[in-house]
Amino acid sequence: VFAHMSQVFLWGAYKKPREMIWLVGLALFGIVMGFGFTGYLLPWDQRAYWATTVGVEIMDKTPIVGDFMARFLKGGPTPGQMTLSRFFVIHVMILPAALMGLAGLHLFLFRAAGPAGPFRGTLEEINAKTDYFFPRQIWKDMVAMAAVFLTICALARWEPVVLLEEATPDPGDYHPEPEWYFLFLFQMLKVFEGKLEVVGAIILPGIAVGSLLLMPFIDRAKAIQVRQRTTAIGVVVLAALGWAGLTARAVATTPQQFEEDGAIEVASWQRIPAAQLAGIGVFRQSNCAMCHALGRSGP
């Protein structure tokens, strides 16, 4: 999503008559980030619990509505079973429905406005290169989505996530931190400490989001070649460097959880896949051991 938005920004494809395409795209970006935020609570281990706690505390700093939003998501003063239930409903029901609806609207608006220019060549040359959205473009999209899907499956197979201890309000030796794509915001809270936390958590991100929302109405100049959009190129480069720098700094200054002599020892059961772990739980709760033994076949 970030790569696509960067391309649209660099090409100036948010300009009239494509303002609504850009705004709906920003809403889709927010939904994707919402998937990431609500999704990593669902394993309900220490990593999930405390990463969500950090994220909700950042949200709590929003003026006027912050306290209400934090309490609504948590379902009470502290994260618990109600929080897990609400995040599950948001993650698997509300956000997918919103994603499908906005994605359909995004494509409809794109088809109505047409691709952005400027185009090279005469009108006859451009018409000669014009093709229908179906089936050629649809096929390209399917191939790209399949490649991403297979890559994610490969990562899940070769680098499986290790479950930590079950979620508990006592962090013990665990050092809370969000997922990697939110680490830049986590680092900004370290830069702006104490009373200045609202600057790093709300004000600066709010200015960035507000600037993106207003961009189609601020930049009214005629679309030109991307190599001439030096300001846009500079903004994208600075944003990428800032995000990468804050993320790298957060990684460098946050204690590692899985050092060989680290504070957290991963028990053998924590390396068992979740499906097998659930099966072992059913085996023990159902008194199956009276007639069967784990790890053996037959009666």
N, C-alpha and C positions, 0 to 999 in steps of 0.2 A: 504494500500500500504506500509506504514511504517513497519507494522508487517511482511508482506511478505518479504520485502527487508532485514529486520533484520534476518529473518530465513535463507535466502539465504547467507547472509554475515557470520552468525555464522557457518553454515555448510560448508563454502568454496565452494559453488556450482557455483561460478563465474570463476573457474579455467578452463584451457584448457580441453575440446574443447568447453566451454560454455561462452567464452568471449563476443560474440555478444548477447547472451541471456541477460547477465547482462547490457550491454550498451543500448539495446532496453528497458529493464526494467527501467533504469534511465530516458530514454526519456519519458516513460509512466508516471513515477512519476512527471516529469516536467509538463506534460500535465494536470495531475490531479490538481496540484497546480495552473496551469493556469485557469482551470475551477473555482476554488475557487476565484481567483483574479478577473476574468472578471464577475463572476456571481453576486457578491454582489453589483455591481453598478446598476444592472437592476431595483431594486425597486425605484431608484431615489429619495430617501429621504436624510436627513442630514447624517445619518449613512453611507449610500452608497457613497455619494459624498465625504465625508471627509476621509473615509477609503481608497477610491481609490486615492484621492489626496496624502495621505501619501505614498501609495505604489508606485505611479508614481514618487514622489520626491526621493524615495530610488533608483528607477531605473535610474533616471536622474544623479545619482552620478557615474554611470559606465563610466570609461574612454573611450574616443573617440566616442563610439556609444550611450552613455547615453542620450545626448541632443536630438539626432535624434529619438531615441526610445520613449522618453517622448512626444515629439511634435507629433510624428506619432500617438500614442495612444490617445492623447488629441485632435488631430485635430486642434490645435492652441496653443496659449500661456497659456490658462486656460481651465479647464474642462467645457464642455458645451454639447449642443445637439449633436454635431458631435462626442464627446467622447462616449455618450450613444449609438449612432448608430454603431460605430466601435466595441465597446465592445459586443454589441448584435450579430453582424455578427460573431465575433471571437468565442463567447460562444456557439452559436446554429448551426453554420455551419462549421467553420474551425476546431475547437478543436474536435467535435464529429467525423468528417471524419478522422482526424489524429489519434484519439484514436482507432477507428475500424481498420484502416490500421496497426498500430503498434501492436495492440493486436493480430491480425491475424499473423503478422510476428513473434511475440513473441512465440505464440503457435507452429508455423511451426518450428522455430529453436529449441524449446524444444523437439518436437517430433523427429527431426533429430538427436539431440545430445543424447537424452535419459536422464533418471533421474540421478542425481548425487549420487555418493557413499560416503564413502565405504559401501559395503553391507556385511551383516553377513550371514554365512552359505555357504554351497557348491553350485556349479553351479546348480546342480539338485534341491536343496531346493529353490534357488532363482527363477528358472524357474517355479517351482510348484506354487509359489505365484504370478507369473506374470499374469496380467489381461489386457484386452483391455481398451483403453481410453473411448470408447463408448460401452455400455451405463452406466456402473457403475460409472466411474469418472465424466462423464457429469452429472449424476443424483446428485452426491454429490455437484457439483458446483451449480446446480440449486437450491438445498435446501439451501445452504449457501447464495446465492444471494437473494432468497425469504425472508430469515430471516432478512437480512440487509434492504431490501426494506420495509418490514412490520415495522421494528423498526423505520425507518425514517418517515414512514407515521404516526405511533403512536406519535412520537415526534412533528410532524407538527400539529397533532390534539390536543394534550394535552398542548403543549407549543408553541402556535403560536407566530410568530414574530410580534411585534407591529411596525407599520409604524410611523416614526417621521414626522416632517414637511417636505414639499417639498424641494428638494435640492436647496441651494442658496450659493453663494460665501461668504456670511456673516455667520460665525459659531455661532454668538451670544454667548449663554451660553453653547453651545455644545462643548465637549472636544473630538477632533478627536482621533480615535484609530482604528486599523485594526481588522479583525476578530481574534478569539482566536488562530487559528493555525498559525497566523503571529505575534502574540504578542511577541514571543522571539526576532524577528528581530526588532520590535518596541522598546523593552527594550535595545537592543544593541546600538541603536542610543542615548539612554539616558546615557549609560555608556561611549560611545565615542562621546563626544560633540565637536562642533565647527569644526575645521579643521580635527579632527580625525574621523569625521563621516564616511568617506570613508573606514576606517578600519572595523567598525562594519557593514556597509551596503554592502560593496563589497569585501574587501580583505579576511576577515575571512570566509564568506560564499563561496567565490570563491575557497579558499584553501580546504574547506570541499568537495565541488562538484568535484574539480580537483582530490582530493585523491580518491574519489569513482570511477571516470572514469579510473584512472590508476591502481586501485586495482588488476584487473586480470593480469596485466603485471608486477606488483611489487611482488605479492605473487605467486611464481611459485612452492612452495613446494607441495609435494604430499598430497592429501586430507587425513585427519585423523579424528578420532572420535571427535565430538563436545566438549566433556568434556576436551579434550586435547588442544583445541584452546583458551588458557587463554588470549592471547592478543586480539583476536577478541571479546571475552566476555567482557573484560575490556573496549574496545572501545565502544561497544553497551551500556554498563551500564553508562559510562561517558557521552555519547551523550544524553541518555535518562534523566539523572540527570540534565545535563546542560539545555536541552530544558525545562524540568519541572520547574527548578529553575528560569530561566529567565521569563517564562510564569507566574509563581506565583508572582514574583516580580512586573511584569507589572500590573497584576490584583490588587495587593495591593497598588500600587502607582498611579494608574489612577483613577480620580474621577468617582464615580458612576453616571450613567445617570438617574436612576429611583428611587432615594431615595424618601421617603414620603415627606420630606421637601426640595427636591432637586431643582436644578435650572430649570429643564425641567418638565413641567406639560403635561401629555399626555391627549389631548382633546378626547372627546367621539368619534368623527368621526375617530380618529386614531386607534380605537379598532375595527372598522368595517372591515370585510374581504374585500380584494381588489376587488373581483367580485361584491359584493353588492355595493361597493363604485362606481365602474364603472357604474352600473345600475342606481344609483341615479343621476350620472352626465348626463347620457343620458336622464333620466326622466326630468331633469330641462332644459336642452338645447333644448329639442324637444317640449317644451310648453305642456307637457302631463298634467300639473297641471290644465289646463283649464277645463278638464273633469274628472280627476282622482285625488286621494289623496294618498300620501305615507302611507303605513301601513294599508290600507283598501282593502277589496276585493269587487269585483263587480264594476259597472259603477260609 
